Amino acid sequence: MALLEIRWHGRGGQGAKTAALLFADAAIETGKYIQAFPEYGPERMGAPVFAFNRVSDEPILQHCGIKNPNIVVVLDPTLMETIGVTEGLPADGTILVNTQKTTDEIKKQLKLTTQKIYVVDASKISKEILGRELPNTPMLGALIKVSKLLEFEPMLKSVRKRLEKKFPGRPDVVEGNIKAIKRAYEEVQE
């Protein structure tokens, strides 16, 4: 695999950084080279944030920001009204949006022509399963499906391990996130 770059758009508190790190951990376990890093300043809860991943089968020698991502993941659809979420996305790029809208509606809203568009209602999934709007883990599941970068079951095993460390003694949180990942993986639409 050639170098592939991913840009995550979210708001502070939605877990864009966490999702990028979970993706990175899973990629490392499959033998891939990976980078995961956030970009934010003095933002607070609710302010726009970015997170990034680079993934490759070869060592990654770049250590700069990502300007032309192959894949853009949008955790908060309201950001599409205020931020250029498609900036730098190439003609053959992919965008994955957490939304209730259809791919045709997103295509029209973002004025996309040749890019692949995927949608999943990660907010609904997280509310129904986790009891609150936290779209990061469902979007991770959708990303695995649309990107085909990692095998699903090994990724799920890696994420489970990381969540068990992050939430010791909270099997409800771990299982809820795993269930949300699985559901988004199944429900994402092109």
N, CA and C atoms as an extended XYZ file, in Angstrom:
570
Properties=species:S:1:pos:R:3:atomname:S:1:resname:S:1:resid:I:1 pbc="F F F"
N         0.847       -1.181        0.000 N   MET     1
C         0.000        0.000        0.000 CA  MET     1
C         0.888        1.237        0.000 C   MET     1
N         0.555        2.148       -0.871 N   ALA     2
C         1.228        3.447       -0.874 CA  ALA     2
C         0.758        4.230        0.354 C   ALA     2
N         1.401        5.314        0.616 N   LEU     3
C         1.018        6.168        1.731 CA  LEU     3
C        -0.412        6.653        1.546 C   LEU     3
N        -1.233        6.499        2.592 N   LEU     4
C        -2.611        6.963        2.563 CA  LEU     4
C        -2.818        7.899        3.740 C   LEU     4
N        -3.465        9.035        3.492 N   GLU     5
C        -3.654       10.036        4.539 CA  GLU     5
C        -5.138       10.260        4.820 C   GLU     5
N        -5.458       10.403        6.112 N   ILE     6
C        -6.835       10.584        6.569 CA  ILE     6
C        -6.899       11.840        7.423 C   ILE     6
N        -7.937       12.649        7.188 N   ARG     7
C        -8.180       13.835        8.029 CA  ARG     7
C        -9.538       13.665        8.699 C   ARG     7
N        -9.565       13.799       10.005 N   TRP     8
C       -10.789       13.719       10.807 CA  TRP     8
C       -11.225       15.132       11.181 C   TRP     8
N       -12.504       15.459       10.976 N   HIS     9
C       -13.079       16.730       11.406 CA  HIS     9
C       -14.084       16.447       12.507 C   HIS     9
N       -13.945       17.154       13.622 N   GLY    10
C       -14.903       17.000       14.701 CA  GLY    10
C       -14.926       18.247       15.550 C   GLY    10
N       -15.591       18.144       16.656 N   ARG    11
C       -15.622       19.222       17.647 CA  ARG    11
C       -15.018       18.678       18.933 C   ARG    11
N       -14.433       19.576       19.708 N   GLY    12
C       -13.847       19.164       20.977 CA  GLY    12
C       -14.848       18.370       21.801 C   GLY    12
N       -14.463       17.191       22.239 N   GLY    13
C       -15.342       16.353       23.041 CA  GLY    13
C       -16.026       15.246       22.261 C   GLY    13
N       -15.915       15.263       20.918 N   GLN    14
C       -16.561       14.224       20.105 CA  GLN    14
C       -15.662       13.018       19.866 C   GLN    14
N       -14.396       13.135       20.203 N   GLY    15
C       -13.512       11.983       20.121 CA  GLY    15
C       -12.778       11.782       18.814 C   GLY    15
N       -12.572       12.837       18.031 N   ALA    16
C       -11.829       12.692       16.770 CA  ALA    16
C       -10.404       12.210       17.047 C   ALA    16
N        -9.761       12.797       18.029 N   LYS    17
C        -8.395       12.393       18.379 CA  LYS    17
C        -8.380       10.943       18.858 C   LYS    17
N        -9.314       10.578       19.704 N   THR    18
C        -9.386        9.203       20.209 CA  THR    18
C        -9.596        8.210       19.074 C   THR    18
N       -10.484        8.529       18.137 N   ALA    19
C       -10.743        7.634       17.001 CA  ALA    19
C        -9.480        7.464       16.156 C   ALA    19
N        -8.766        8.559       15.915 N   ALA    20
C        -7.523        8.473       15.136 CA  ALA    20
C        -6.494        7.605       15.856 C   ALA    20
N        -6.426        7.710       17.175 N   LEU    21
C        -5.485        6.900       17.951 CA  LEU    21
C        -5.894        5.432       17.972 C   LEU    21
N        -7.196        5.151       18.103 N   LEU    22
C        -7.671        3.763       18.071 CA  LEU    22
C        -7.378        3.127       16.711 C   LEU    22
N        -7.593        3.898       15.645 N   PHE    23
C        -7.282        3.422       14.296 CA  PHE    23
C        -5.791        3.107       14.184 C   PHE    23
N        -4.970        3.991       14.716 N   ALA    24
C        -3.518        3.806       14.656 CA  ALA    24
C        -3.087        2.556       15.408 C   ALA    24
N        -3.619        2.360       16.609 N   ASP    25
C        -3.269        1.173       17.385 CA  ASP    25
C        -3.609       -0.106       16.630 C   ASP    25
N        -4.786       -0.128       16.015 N   ALA    26
C        -5.197       -1.314       15.258 CA  ALA    26
C        -4.301       -1.527       14.044 C   ALA    26
N        -3.923       -0.452       13.366 N   ALA    27
C        -3.060       -0.562       12.187 CA  ALA    27
C        -1.678       -1.082       12.559 C   ALA    27
N        -1.157       -0.619       13.673 N   ILE    28
C         0.160       -1.081       14.139 CA  ILE    28
C         0.143       -2.587       14.374 C   ILE    28
N        -0.933       -3.064       14.966 N   GLU    29
C        -1.026       -4.491       15.273 CA  GLU    29
C        -1.088       -5.362       14.019 C   GLU    29
N        -1.432       -4.767       12.876 N   THR    30
C        -1.462       -5.535       11.628 CA  THR    30
C        -0.151       -5.401       10.859 C   THR    30
N         0.837       -4.715       11.457 N   GLY    31
C         2.137       -4.596       10.823 CA  GLY    31
C         2.300       -3.387        9.920 C   GLY    31
N         1.327       -2.495        9.930 N   LYS    32
C         1.422       -1.293        9.099 CA  LYS    32
C         2.199       -0.212        9.852 C   LYS    32
N         2.743        0.705        9.086 N   TYR    33
C         3.362        1.897        9.651 CA  TYR    33
C         2.270        2.949        9.734 C   TYR    33
N         2.263        3.703       10.821 N   ILE    34
C         1.137        4.615       11.051 CA  ILE    34
C         1.600        5.852       11.804 C   ILE    34
N         0.921        6.943       11.548 N   GLN    35
C         1.045        8.152       12.352 CA  GLN    35
C        -0.368        8.571       12.734 C   GLN    35
N        -0.501        9.114       13.929 N   ALA    36
C        -1.774        9.660       14.395 CA  ALA    36
C        -1.458       10.898       15.205 C   ALA    36
N        -2.084       12.009       14.844 N   PHE    37
C        -1.814       13.237       15.583 CA  PHE    37
C        -2.985       14.201       15.435 C   PHE    37
N        -3.240       14.977       16.493 N   PRO    38
C        -4.291       15.998       16.431 CA  PRO    38
C        -3.695       17.339       16.026 C   PRO    38
N        -4.574       18.248       15.669 N   GLU    39
C        -4.170       19.635       15.438 CA  GLU    39
C        -5.219       20.514       16.083 C   GLU    39
N        -4.823       21.171       17.124 N   TYR    40
C        -5.714       22.114       17.777 CA  TYR    40
C        -4.910       23.075       18.615 C   TYR    40
N        -5.527       24.180       18.891 N   GLY    41
C        -4.896       25.195       19.719 CA  GLY    41
C        -5.606       25.236       21.056 C   GLY    41
N        -5.998       26.418       21.492 N   PRO    42
C        -6.643       26.542       22.797 CA  PRO    42
C        -8.143       26.283       22.730 C   PRO    42
N        -8.546       25.335       21.875 N   GLU    43
C        -9.971       25.074       21.717 CA  GLU    43
C       -10.579       24.536       23.008 C   GLU    43
N       -11.859       24.668       23.056 N   ARG    44
C       -12.602       24.160       24.196 CA  ARG    44
C       -13.668       23.200       23.679 C   ARG    44
N       -14.373       22.619       24.590 N   MET    45
C       -15.445       21.695       24.232 CA  MET    45
C       -16.349       22.342       23.188 C   MET    45
N       -16.563       21.657       22.083 N   GLY    46
C       -17.446       22.146       21.035 CA  GLY    46
C       -16.757       22.909       19.910 C   GLY    46
N       -15.510       23.292       20.094 N   ALA    47
C       -14.786       24.020       19.042 CA  ALA    47
C       -14.277       23.021       17.997 C   ALA    47
N       -14.144       23.457       16.735 N   PRO    48
C       -13.644       22.556       15.691 CA  PRO    48
C       -12.226       22.060       15.985 C   PRO    48
N       -12.018       20.760       15.769 N   VAL    49
C       -10.701       20.148       15.921 CA  VAL    49
C       -10.434       19.238       14.724 C   VAL    49
N        -9.168       18.957       14.504 N   PHE    50
C        -8.753       18.055       13.435 CA  PHE    50
C        -7.874       16.974       14.051 C   PHE    50
N        -7.938       15.791       13.461 N   ALA    51
C        -6.998       14.722       13.801 CA  ALA    51
C        -6.600       14.087       12.477 C   ALA    51
N        -5.442       13.460       12.473 N   PHE    52
C        -4.908       12.939       11.220 CA  PHE    52
C        -4.322       11.554       11.408 C   PHE    52
N        -4.333       10.788       10.327 N   ASN    53
C        -3.624        9.508       10.262 CA  ASN    53
C        -2.871        9.433        8.949 C   ASN    53
N        -1.703        8.826        9.021 N   ARG    54
C        -0.981        8.385        7.825 CA  ARG    54
C        -0.783        6.892        8.015 C   ARG    54
N        -0.987        6.114        6.962 N   VAL    55
C        -0.800        4.674        7.046 CA  VAL    55
C        -0.100        4.186        5.789 C   VAL    55
N         0.824        3.236        5.970 N   SER    56
C         1.601        2.731        4.850 CA  SER    56
C         2.176        1.361        5.196 C   SER    56
N         2.570        0.633        4.163 N   ASP    57
C         3.285       -0.627        4.366 CA  ASP    57
C         4.786       -0.385        4.524 C   ASP    57
N         5.222        0.823        4.250 N   GLU    58
C         6.637        1.210        4.336 CA  GLU    58
C         6.800        2.261        5.437 C   GLU    58
N         8.008        2.410        5.967 N   PRO    59
C         8.228        3.462        6.965 CA  PRO    59
C         7.783        4.835        6.436 C   PRO    59
N         7.196        5.628        7.302 N   ILE    60
C         6.706        6.956        6.943 CA  ILE    60
C         7.752        7.983        7.371 C   ILE    60
N         8.276        8.690        6.401 N   LEU    61
C         9.350        9.643        6.682 CA  LEU    61
C         8.846       11.080        6.775 C   LEU    61
N         7.603       11.318        6.403 N   GLN    62
C         7.024       12.663        6.499 CA  GLN    62
C         6.603       12.934        7.937 C   GLN    62
N         6.822       14.157        8.385 N   HIS    63
C         6.397       14.556        9.726 CA  HIS    63
C         5.844       15.973        9.671 C   HIS    63
N         4.842       16.160        8.832 N   CYS    64
C         4.227       17.479        8.662 CA  CYS    64
C         2.715       17.296        8.628 C   CYS    64
N         2.001       18.390        8.590 N   GLY    65
C         0.551       18.331        8.506 CA  GLY    65
C         0.088       17.706        7.197 C   GLY    65
N        -1.155       17.312        7.167 N   ILE    66
C        -1.737       16.685        5.979 CA  ILE    66
C        -2.579       17.716        5.244 C   ILE    66
N        -2.198       18.001        4.021 N   LYS    67
C        -2.905       19.004        3.211 CA  LYS    67
C        -3.837       18.376        2.175 C   LYS    67
N        -3.499       17.180        1.691 N   ASN    68
C        -4.283       16.525        0.645 CA  ASN    68
C        -4.659       15.107        1.068 C   ASN    68
N        -5.632       14.985        1.979 N   PRO    69
C        -5.998       13.662        2.481 CA  PRO    69
C        -6.697       12.819        1.409 C   PRO    69
N        -6.460       11.519        1.463 N   ASN    70
C        -7.172       10.607        0.580 CA  ASN    70
C        -8.591       10.375        1.081 C   ASN    70
N        -8.739       10.440        2.404 N   ILE    71
C       -10.035       10.209        3.048 CA  ILE    71
C       -10.286       11.324        4.060 C   ILE    71
N       -11.511       11.843        4.060 N   VAL    72
C       -11.938       12.821        5.055 CA  VAL    72
C       -13.093       12.199        5.835 C   VAL    72
N       -13.013       12.258        7.165 N   VAL    73
C       -14.057       11.747        8.043 CA  VAL    73
C       -14.647       12.937        8.798 C   VAL    73
N       -15.961       13.129        8.684 N   VAL    74
C       -16.638       14.266        9.324 CA  VAL    74
C       -17.531       13.736       10.439 C   VAL    74
N       -17.129       13.997       11.693 N   LEU    75
C       -17.905       13.544       12.845 CA  LEU    75
C       -19.118       14.427       13.111 C   LEU    75
N       -18.998       15.715       12.798 N   ASP    76
C       -20.077       16.666       13.067 CA  ASP    76
C       -20.500       17.322       11.760 C   ASP    76
N       -21.693       16.984       11.259 N   PRO    77
C       -22.119       17.520        9.960 CA  PRO    77
C       -22.293       19.037        9.931 C   PRO    77
N       -22.452       19.681       11.093 N   THR    78
C       -22.588       21.145       11.087 CA  THR    78
C       -21.284       21.815       10.660 C   THR    78
N       -20.172       21.101       10.752 N   LEU    79
C       -18.891       21.663       10.321 CA  LEU    79
C       -18.858       21.904        8.813 C   LEU    79
N       -19.675       21.167        8.064 N   MET    80
C       -19.698       21.329        6.606 CA  MET    80
C       -20.208       22.707        6.202 C   MET    80
N       -20.893       23.389        7.124 N   GLU    81
C       -21.430       24.722        6.844 CA  GLU    81
C       -20.413       25.825        7.132 C   GLU    81
N       -19.386       25.509        7.930 N   THR    82
C       -18.468       26.561        8.366 CA  THR    82
C       -17.007       26.312        8.008 C   THR    82
N       -16.653       25.075        7.722 N   ILE    83
C       -15.257       24.722        7.449 CA  ILE    83
C       -15.192       24.027        6.092 C   ILE    83
N       -14.139       24.255        5.362 N   GLY    84
C       -13.953       23.591        4.073 CA  GLY    84
C       -13.500       22.155        4.268 C   GLY    84
N       -14.424       21.272        4.638 N   VAL    85
C       -14.048       19.890        4.956 CA  VAL    85
C       -13.472       19.146        3.752 C   VAL    85
N       -13.779       19.603        2.541 N   THR    86
C       -13.254       18.930        1.347 CA  THR    86
C       -11.958       19.559        0.836 C   THR    86
N       -11.456       20.568        1.532 N   GLU    87
C       -10.229       21.236        1.090 CA  GLU    87
C        -9.091       20.225        0.931 C   GLU    87
N        -8.480       20.232       -0.233 N   GLY    88
C        -7.356       19.350       -0.502 CA  GLY    88
C        -7.731       17.928       -0.872 C   GLY    88
N        -9.021       17.590       -0.816 N   LEU    89
C        -9.470       16.234       -1.156 CA  LEU    89
C        -9.350       16.042       -2.667 C   LEU    89
N        -8.575       15.046       -3.120 N   PRO    90
C        -8.392       14.859       -4.561 CA  PRO    90
C        -9.659       14.341       -5.251 C   PRO    90
N        -9.642       14.390       -6.558 N   ALA    91
C       -10.794       13.961       -7.360 CA  ALA    91
C       -11.171       12.507       -7.094 C   ALA    91
N       -10.189       11.681       -6.723 N   ASP    92
C       -10.479       10.274       -6.440 CA  ASP    92
C       -10.541       10.007       -4.931 C   ASP    92
N       -10.708       11.069       -4.139 N   GLY    93
C       -10.763       10.940       -2.687 CA  GLY    93
C       -12.098       10.414       -2.198 C   GLY    93
N       -12.157       10.177       -0.892 N   THR    94
C       -13.339        9.625       -0.237 CA  THR    94
C       -13.711       10.505        0.933 C   THR    94
N       -15.021       10.743        1.094 N   ILE    95
C       -15.502       11.469        2.266 CA  ILE    95
C       -16.557       10.615        2.959 C   ILE    95
N       -16.440       10.536        4.277 N   LEU    96
C       -17.352        9.779        5.125 CA  LEU    96
C       -17.966       10.765        6.107 C   LEU    96
N       -19.298       10.867        6.092 N   VAL    97
C       -19.975       11.883        6.902 CA  VAL    97
C       -20.974       11.239        7.864 C   VAL    97
N       -20.940       11.694        9.107 N   ASN    98
C       -21.940       11.339       10.108 CA  ASN    98
C       -23.148       12.230        9.843 C   ASN    98
N       -24.197       11.655        9.281 N   THR    99
C       -25.352       12.460        8.904 CA  THR    99
C       -26.583       11.587        8.700 C   THR    99
N       -27.743       12.242        8.727 N   GLN   100
C       -28.994       11.591        8.370 CA  GLN   100
C       -29.278       11.783        6.880 C   GLN   100
N       -28.502       12.639        6.227 N   LYS   101
C       -28.714       12.937        4.807 CA  LYS   101
C       -28.253       11.774        3.929 C   LYS   101
N       -28.707       11.801        2.683 N   THR   102
C       -28.291       10.798        1.711 CA  THR   102
C       -26.973       11.218        1.074 C   THR   102
N       -26.339       10.299        0.379 N   THR   103
C       -25.097       10.631       -0.316 CA  THR   103
C       -25.350       11.685       -1.384 C   THR   103
N       -26.511       11.631       -2.055 N   ASP   104
C       -26.830       12.637       -3.069 CA  ASP   104
C       -26.948       14.031       -2.452 C   ASP   104
N       -27.547       14.114       -1.276 N   GLU   105
C       -27.671       15.407       -0.599 CA  GLU   105
C       -26.296       15.953       -0.202 C   GLU   105
N       -25.427       15.081        0.281 N   ILE   106
C       -24.067       15.509        0.651 CA  ILE   106
C       -23.294       15.933       -0.591 C   ILE   106
N       -23.434       15.168       -1.656 N   LYS   107
C       -22.752       15.497       -2.916 CA  LYS   107
C       -23.132       16.905       -3.369 C   LYS   107
N       -24.425       17.209       -3.311 N   LYS   108
C       -24.920       18.523       -3.726 CA  LYS   108
C       -24.448       19.612       -2.756 C   LYS   108
N       -24.560       19.363       -1.455 N   GLN   109
C       -24.169       20.352       -0.448 CA  GLN   109
C       -22.695       20.718       -0.557 C   GLN   109
N       -21.840       19.714       -0.766 N   LEU   110
C       -20.397       19.956       -0.808 CA  LEU   110
C       -19.868       20.198       -2.217 C   LEU   110
N       -20.783       20.165       -3.188 N   LYS   111
C       -20.416       20.400       -4.591 CA  LYS   111
C       -19.320       19.431       -5.050 C   LYS   111
N       -19.518       18.160       -4.744 N   LEU   112
C       -18.559       17.131       -5.133 CA  LEU   112
C       -18.946       16.554       -6.495 C   LEU   112
N       -17.957       16.139       -7.254 N   THR   113
C       -18.237       15.598       -8.580 CA  THR   113
C       -17.752       14.167       -8.740 C   THR   113
N       -16.512       13.898       -8.414 N   THR   114
C       -15.942       12.570       -8.669 CA  THR   114
C       -15.586       11.792       -7.400 C   THR   114
N       -15.616       12.436       -6.257 N   GLN   115
C       -15.223       11.780       -5.008 CA  GLN   115
C       -16.269       10.749       -4.582 C   GLN   115
N       -15.799        9.731       -3.869 N   LYS   116
C       -16.703        8.737       -3.285 CA  LYS   116
C       -17.275        9.320       -2.004 C   LYS   116
N       -18.576        9.147       -1.818 N   ILE   117
C       -19.256        9.705       -0.654 CA  ILE   117
C       -19.930        8.566        0.108 C   ILE   117
N       -19.709        8.538        1.417 N   TYR   118
C       -20.341        7.551        2.285 CA  TYR   118
C       -21.004        8.282        3.445 C   TYR   118
N       -22.130        7.763        3.887 N   VAL   119
C       -22.842        8.354        5.021 CA  VAL   119
C       -23.242        7.257        6.008 C   VAL   119
N       -23.299        7.653        7.267 N   VAL   120
C       -23.812        6.789        8.328 CA  VAL   120
C       -24.300        7.707        9.442 C   VAL   120
N       -25.393        7.337       10.084 N   ASP   121
C       -25.915        8.155       11.181 CA  ASP   121
C       -25.279        7.696       12.492 C   ASP   121
N       -24.016        8.074       12.663 N   ALA   122
C       -23.255        7.678       13.846 CA  ALA   122
C       -23.810        8.321       15.118 C   ALA   122
N       -24.390        9.503       14.988 N   SER   123
C       -24.984       10.155       16.165 CA  SER   123
C       -26.156        9.330       16.686 C   SER   123
N       -26.998        8.884       15.788 N   LYS   124
C       -28.149        8.059       16.180 CA  LYS   124
C       -27.671        6.747       16.800 C   LYS   124
N       -26.696        6.123       16.181 N   ILE   125
C       -26.161        4.861       16.690 CA  ILE   125
C       -25.618        5.051       18.102 C   ILE   125
N       -24.822        6.098       18.306 N   SER   126
C       -24.229        6.307       19.631 CA  SER   126
C       -25.287        6.651       20.675 C   SER   126
N       -26.299        7.431       20.304 N   LYS   127
C       -27.369        7.756       21.256 CA  LYS   127
C       -28.127        6.498       21.662 C   LYS   127
N       -28.444        5.657       20.674 N   GLU   128
C       -29.217        4.452       20.965 CA  GLU   128
C       -28.422        3.426       21.759 C   GLU   128
N       -27.140        3.298       21.475 N   ILE   129
C       -26.343        2.255       22.128 CA  ILE   129
C       -25.625        2.769       23.374 C   ILE   129
N       -25.039        3.957       23.287 N   LEU   130
C       -24.233        4.482       24.397 CA  LEU   130
C       -25.011        5.441       25.301 C   LEU   130
N       -26.175        5.864       24.838 N   GLY   131
C       -26.987        6.771       25.642 CA  GLY   131
C       -26.594        8.224       25.527 C   GLY   131
N       -25.626        8.524       24.653 N   ARG   132
C       -25.243        9.913       24.432 CA  ARG   132
C       -24.580       10.039       23.067 C   ARG   132
N       -24.534       11.258       22.581 N   GLU   133
C       -23.963       11.482       21.252 CA  GLU   133
C       -22.441       11.532       21.339 C   GLU   133
N       -21.824       10.460       20.907 N   LEU   134
C       -20.372       10.345       20.850 CA  LEU   134
C       -20.057        9.522       19.599 C   LEU   134
N       -19.969       10.199       18.444 N   PRO   135
C       -19.911        9.484       17.167 CA  PRO   135
C       -18.565        8.882       16.782 C   PRO   135
N       -17.548        9.026       17.618 N   ASN   136
C       -16.214        8.616       17.181 CA  ASN   136
C       -16.070        7.121       16.925 C   ASN   136
N       -16.512        6.271       17.844 N   THR   137
C       -16.321        4.841       17.605 CA  THR   137
C       -17.215        4.314       16.482 C   THR   137
N       -18.465        4.765       16.358 N   PRO   138
C       -19.220        4.322       15.185 CA  PRO   138
C       -18.547        4.754       13.874 C   PRO   138
N       -17.997        5.964       13.838 N   MET   139
C       -17.323        6.427       12.618 CA  MET   139
C       -16.071        5.609       12.338 C   MET   139
N       -15.423        5.112       13.374 N   LEU   140
C       -14.277        4.235       13.180 CA  LEU   140
C       -14.714        2.953       12.468 C   LEU   140
N       -15.829        2.383       12.906 N   GLY   141
C       -16.357        1.189       12.248 CA  GLY   141
C       -16.680        1.443       10.788 C   GLY   141
N       -17.314        2.588       10.511 N   ALA   142
C       -17.650        2.941        9.122 CA  ALA   142
C       -16.385        3.149        8.297 C   ALA   142
N       -15.363        3.784        8.884 N   LEU   143
C       -14.110        4.012        8.167 CA  LEU   143
C       -13.455        2.690        7.776 C   LEU   143
N       -13.462        1.730        8.675 N   ILE   144
C       -12.863        0.425        8.375 CA  ILE   144
C       -13.576       -0.208        7.184 C   ILE   144
N       -14.888       -0.079        7.134 N   LYS   145
C       -15.661       -0.661        6.025 CA  LYS   145
C       -15.353        0.029        4.697 C   LYS   145
N       -15.376        1.358        4.679 N   VAL   146
C       -15.224        2.072        3.402 CA  VAL   146
C       -13.779        2.103        2.909 C   VAL   146
N       -12.824        2.103        3.831 N   SER   147
C       -11.427        2.211        3.415 CA  SER   147
C       -10.814        0.859        3.048 C   SER   147
N       -11.327       -0.194        3.657 N   LYS   148
C       -10.772       -1.537        3.455 CA  LYS   148
C        -9.279       -1.597        3.818 C   LYS   148
N        -8.847       -0.716        4.718 N   LEU   149
C        -7.437       -0.658        5.110 CA  LEU   149
C        -7.060       -1.738        6.115 C   LEU   149
N        -8.010       -2.106        6.960 N   LEU   150
C        -7.752       -3.091        8.000 CA  LEU   150
C        -8.849       -4.149        7.978 C   LEU   150
N        -8.494       -5.341        8.414 N   GLU   151
C        -9.502       -6.381        8.554 CA  GLU   151
C       -10.342       -6.064        9.785 C   GLU   151
N       -11.645       -6.299        9.672 N   PHE   152
C       -12.577       -5.878       10.712 CA  PHE   152
C       -12.341       -6.567       12.057 C   PHE   152
N       -12.278       -7.875       12.087 N   GLU   153
C       -12.164       -8.582       13.369 CA  GLU   153
C       -10.871       -8.266       14.119 C   GLU   153
N        -9.704       -8.252       13.462 N   PRO   154
C        -8.490       -7.850       14.194 CA  PRO   154
C        -8.565       -6.406       14.711 C   PRO   154
N        -9.170       -5.504       13.931 N   MET   155
C        -9.333       -4.118       14.379 CA  MET   155
C       -10.212       -4.081       15.624 C   MET   155
N       -11.309       -4.835       15.601 N   LEU   156
C       -12.229       -4.876       16.732 CA  LEU   156
C       -11.527       -5.402       17.990 C   LEU   156
N       -10.706       -6.417       17.824 N   LYS   157
C        -9.955       -6.989       18.945 CA  LYS   157
C        -9.001       -5.944       19.535 C   LYS   157
N        -8.318       -5.200       18.671 N   SER   158
C        -7.404       -4.156       19.114 CA  SER   158
C        -8.146       -3.058       19.864 C   SER   158
N        -9.273       -2.609       19.309 N   VAL   159
C       -10.053       -1.542       19.941 CA  VAL   159
C       -10.569       -2.011       21.296 C   VAL   159
N       -11.055       -3.250       21.363 N   ARG   160
C       -11.548       -3.785       22.633 CA  ARG   160
C       -10.437       -3.725       23.697 C   ARG   160
N        -9.229       -4.145       23.317 N   LYS   161
C        -8.093       -4.148       24.238 CA  LYS   161
C        -7.813       -2.728       24.747 C   LYS   161
N        -7.810       -1.756       23.834 N   ARG   162
C        -7.531       -0.365       24.218 CA  ARG   162
C        -8.627        0.197       25.119 C   ARG   162
N        -9.881       -0.112       24.790 N   LEU   163
C       -10.991        0.391       25.600 CA  LEU   163
C       -10.994       -0.236       26.986 C   LEU   163
N       -10.622       -1.508       27.079 N   GLU   164
C       -10.552       -2.159       28.390 CA  GLU   164
C        -9.490       -1.507       29.270 C   GLU   164
N        -8.395       -1.031       28.652 N   LYS   165
C        -7.367       -0.311       29.418 CA  LYS   165
C        -7.867        1.072       29.834 C   LYS   165
N        -8.565        1.736       28.909 N   LYS   166
C        -9.033        3.098       29.172 CA  LYS   166
C       -10.188        3.124       30.178 C   LYS   166
N       -11.034        2.072       30.144 N   PHE   167
C       -12.210        2.012       31.018 CA  PHE   167
C       -12.207        0.728       31.845 C   PHE   167
N       -11.205        0.572       32.737 N   PRO   168
C       -11.163       -0.654       33.546 CA  PRO   168
C       -12.387       -0.747       34.456 C   PRO   168
N       -12.946       -1.937       34.540 N   GLY   169
C       -14.117       -2.121       35.395 CA  GLY   169
C       -15.388       -1.549       34.811 C   GLY   169
N       -15.357       -1.176       33.520 N   ARG   170
C       -16.550       -0.619       32.863 CA  ARG   170
C       -16.896       -1.433       31.609 C   ARG   170
N       -17.235       -2.700       31.790 N   PRO   171
C       -17.539       -3.526       30.612 CA  PRO   171
C       -18.713       -2.993       29.793 C   PRO   171
N       -19.616       -2.243       30.437 N   ASP   172
C       -20.741       -1.665       29.711 CA  ASP   172
C       -20.256       -0.654       28.661 C   ASP   172
N       -19.264        0.142       29.013 N   VAL   173
C       -18.707        1.133       28.085 CA  VAL   173
C       -17.980        0.428       26.941 C   VAL   173
N       -17.185       -0.572       27.295 N   VAL   174
C       -16.427       -1.316       26.281 CA  VAL   174
C       -17.383       -2.001       25.315 C   VAL   174
N       -18.335       -2.754       25.848 N   GLU   175
C       -19.265       -3.499       24.985 CA  GLU   175
C       -20.151       -2.563       24.169 C   GLU   175
N       -20.554       -1.452       24.756 N   GLY   176
C       -21.363       -0.480       24.024 CA  GLY   176
C       -20.613        0.075       22.822 C   GLY   176
N       -19.357        0.424       23.013 N   ASN   177
C       -18.556        0.944       21.903 CA  ASN   177
C       -18.326       -0.109       20.831 C   ASN   177
N       -18.076       -1.345       21.230 N   ILE   178
C       -17.888       -2.431       20.259 CA  ILE   178
C       -19.171       -2.635       19.454 C   ILE   178
N       -20.294       -2.608       20.136 N   LYS   179
C       -21.590       -2.761       19.454 CA  LYS   179
C       -21.830       -1.604       18.476 C   LYS   179
N       -21.475       -0.380       18.885 N   ALA   180
C       -21.647        0.799       18.020 CA  ALA   180
C       -20.752        0.706       16.785 C   ALA   180
N       -19.529        0.225       16.952 N   ILE   181
C       -18.608        0.046       15.822 CA  ILE   181
C       -19.195       -0.948       14.828 C   ILE   181
N       -19.668       -2.082       15.347 N   LYS   182
C       -20.238       -3.126       14.484 CA  LYS   182
C       -21.450       -2.606       13.717 C   LYS   182
N       -22.311       -1.882       14.421 N   ARG   183
C       -23.532       -1.395       13.768 CA  ARG   183
C       -23.208       -0.394       12.659 C   ARG   183
N       -22.304        0.529       12.912 N   ALA   184
C       -21.933        1.516       11.886 CA  ALA   184
C       -21.263        0.830       10.700 C   ALA   184
N       -20.456       -0.187       10.971 N   TYR   185
C       -19.811       -0.964        9.903 CA  TYR   185
C       -20.881       -1.552        8.975 C   TYR   185
N       -21.975       -2.020        9.565 N   GLU   186
C       -23.070       -2.614        8.791 CA  GLU   186
C       -23.946       -1.564        8.091 C   GLU   186
N       -24.123       -0.402        8.707 N   GLU   187
C       -25.098        0.567        8.212 CA  GLU   187
C       -24.525        1.638        7.268 C   GLU   187
N       -23.215        1.772        7.164 N   VAL   188
C       -22.655        2.805        6.305 CA  VAL   188
C       -23.102        2.577        4.860 C   VAL   188
N       -23.432        3.678        4.162 N   GLN   189
C       -23.960        3.595        2.795 CA  GLN   189
C       -23.155        4.475        1.840 C   GLN   189
N       -23.033        3.979        0.595 N   GLU   190
C       -22.368        4.745       -0.444 CA  GLU   190
C       -23.427        5.430       -1.292 C   GLU   190
